[in-house]
Amino acid sequence: MANTKVKPLFKEAEKAIAAYKGEVQKLDERERELNAELEALQLEMTANLTEQETAEVSTLVYLKIQAKEINQKADIIAVLLAELKEERTELKLKYVPLYRQALAKSPYPEYEATEIVERYKYQMLKEISEIGKQMRTQYYEIAPDLEEIFHDKGVLEQFPRLAYTHTYDTYKPKFNWFNNGVVTKSDVLTACDGSLPQGLKQPKDVK
């Protein structure tokens, strides 16, 4: 059985993904900067509120004004973060057709499981038929001599089943199989998913 090495399937898709990640990185950097600024404002607001608790009236007015400015800046950052979230969605929508175009260039149709099944089915049945043909030929070479005794009326009176127990059907390849099919469609589809069918046993002479 051939040890098939699948060629790279997603070169174009990987290029598109790299381009997308490059744009995402810019958005991530902007988000980090906005969150850092927001965190600094929160610390500034905490310090402001703490200072207000013991501030004199003249200072308190200044602190109130400062707190208002901090809140305004925080609101602006919140708006920018919301816009950034929308930009991420827009970026993803932008790359939907680019991803689809890239995936359309994948050479995955070159790998056809049907042809593999047909090839090995033919090889399997041809090998079995060749063995069966040779066994039949060898049996027919001695069949007249066997029949001379096994089909004799006097012998059959003593051994009535003898004519039915030693025929070609006794000396052909044995096939012990309990299922209707050797390989089912479900088995092949499971293999196409990259897994082996449940209960599949590995023959001793197959690595």
C-alpha positions, 0 to 999 in steps of 0.5 A: 500500500502506497504511503501517500504524502499529501501536498500542502493544501492551504498555501493561499489560505495561509497567505490570507490568514497572515494578512488578516493577522497583520491587520488584527495586530494593529487593532490589538495594539490600539486596543492595548493603548486605549485600555492602558489609558483607561486604566490610568484614568481609573487610577487618577479618578481613584486618587481624585476621589480620595483627595476630595474626602479631605480637600478644602472648598477651593481645592474641592472645586478644582478636584470636581472639575478634574473628575469631570474631565477624567469621566469625559476622557473615559467616555471617549475611550469607551466610544473608541473601544466600541468603534474598535469592536465594530472595526474587528467585525468589519475586518472579518467581513472583509476577509470572508471573500478573501478566505473563500477565494484562497480556499477555492485554490486548494488542490484538495480535489486531487485526492479521490478516495473513490479511486483508491477504493476501486483500485484496492477492491480490484486488486483484492478480488483479482488476487482471490480469484487467481487463488480460487482459479488455481485451486479449482484447476488442481482439484479438477485434475484429481476429481475423476479419480475421486469420483470413481470411488466417492460416486460409486453406488456401492460406496455411496450405500455405505457412505451416502454423504460422501459425494457431497462432502468432498467437492470443489466447494470444500477446497477453495479459499476460506472466507470467514466474514460476518458482515455483508460488506468488506468495506462499508461506505461509512468505513470509507467516510470515517477514513476520509475524516482521518480516523480508522473505523471502530473495531478495525483490526490490524493484520499481523503482516501489515505495519 
